[in-house]
Amino acid sequence: MKYHLYRFIAFACLGVTTEICFTAFSKFVEGGYSTAELLKLEGNSYVWMIFIYGPAAFLIPFYYNLIKRFPLIVRLLLYALGIFLVEYIAGFILDVTTGSCPWEYDNKWNISGYIRLDYTPFWMVFGYVLERVHLTLAELFAPLREKR
């Protein structure tokens, strides 16, 4: 049980932290900061994201086992596709249950406001990071799992 809880917390923290950094740097690159705000690099996330990134602790091992035999580039594309699927479903559920999707995309590359296709390279990299974190945690926690 501890193993799964630690993994859930690790993936939730990784996802939320990555999102905060990504939104800060995106705003910086897009020129969304005034001169006074420039060095703040203020990013944001949502509490809901804990419950979206955390389950990656259970989804990534399953998904990785399905795709690990593929070359890296194929795995990266499959990670992006999987993340788009989760992002779309989560956005839809949040929209229906709360009345809005927190990230509501509005550029020309969006699908229903829930996903942005121009984020594909970022999701490919993030998927690879999730893969590496999964493998590292599996190795680190192997002794804990063997005690059962």
N, C-alpha and C positions, 0 to 999 in steps of 0.2 A: 504494500500500500504506500509506504514512504517513497519508494522508487517512482511511482506514478505521480504522486503529489509533487515531488521535486521536479520532475520533468514538466509537469503542467506549469509550475511557477517559472521555471527557466524559459520555456517557450513564450509564456505570456509576457514576461519581462523583456525578453529579446524583441518580440514584436512591437510592444508599446514603445520601447526605447528607440528602435529603428524608425518607427513612425514619427516620433517627435523630432528626431534628427533630420529625417527626410523632409518633413514639412518646413522645418527651419531653413534648411539649405535651398529648398525649392523656392521659398518666398524670397530668399536672398538673391538667387539667380534671376528670378523674374523681376527683381527691382521693387519688391513690395515693401521695402523698409525705408523709412525716412532716415536722414543722416543721424538723427539722435538715437534711432533704434538699431542702427546698423550692427553694432557690436553685441547686441543682445542675442541675436540668432534665436529668437523665441519660436518654438515649435508647439504643436498641439496634438492631442489624441483624445480618445473618449474612453470612459470606464467600460463601455460595452466591448472594447477591443480586447480586454483581458479574456473575455469569454469567446472571442473569435480566434485569437492567437494561441491561447492555452491548449485547446483541443488538438493543435498541431502535434502535441506530445504523443497523441494516439494515432493521428492520421498519417503522419510522416513515416513512422516505421512500416505501417501497412503499405503505403504508397511506394516507399523505397523498395520494399521487397518485390513489388510488381514490376518496377522499372529498372532495377539495378543492372540488369544484363544489357541494357541499351547503351550506346555511346553517349558521352557527356552532353553533346549538343542536343540530342534527342531528349535526354533527361531534363535538360534546362527548359526546353519547350514544353514538355509535359508538366513540369513544375509550374510554369506560368499558366498553363491551361487549368491545372488543378486549383491554383490560387484564384484565378478568375471565377471559376465555378463557386468556390467558397465565398468569395467577395460578393458575387451576384446574389447567391442564396441568402447570405447574411444581410445584405442591403435590403433585399426584398422583405425579409422577415421583420427587420427593424422598421421599415417603412409601413408595413401593414399593422404592426403592433403598437408603434409609438407615434405614427402619423408622419414620420420623416426618416430619411436615411441620413445619418450624420455627415457622410462625405459627399452626397449629391453632386456628382461631376456634371459640368455643363459645356465642356469643349466639344469640338466636332468629332473626337475619337471615342466619345462615351457611348455606352449601350444602356439605355433606360436610366441613365444617371448613376448606375451602380458600379460599373467598371469603366476603365479607360484603357483602350487598346494601346495607346502610346506609352503606357507603363510596362509593356511586355519586357523590355530589357531589364528593368529594375526587378520585376517579379522573377525573372530567370535567375538573376544573381541572388535574390533573397531565397529562392528555392534551394539553390546550391548551399547557401549558408545554413538553412534548416537541415539539409542532408548531413552536412559536416557536424553540426551540433548534435544531431541524433546519433551519429556514429561515435562521437566523442563521449557523450553521456552514457551510451550503452557500454562503452569500454570502462569508463570511470565507475559506473555503478554495478559492474559485473559482480564484484564481491558481495554487494548488498543483495543482489538478486539470487546469488548462490546460497545464501543463508536460509532461504525459505525451505 
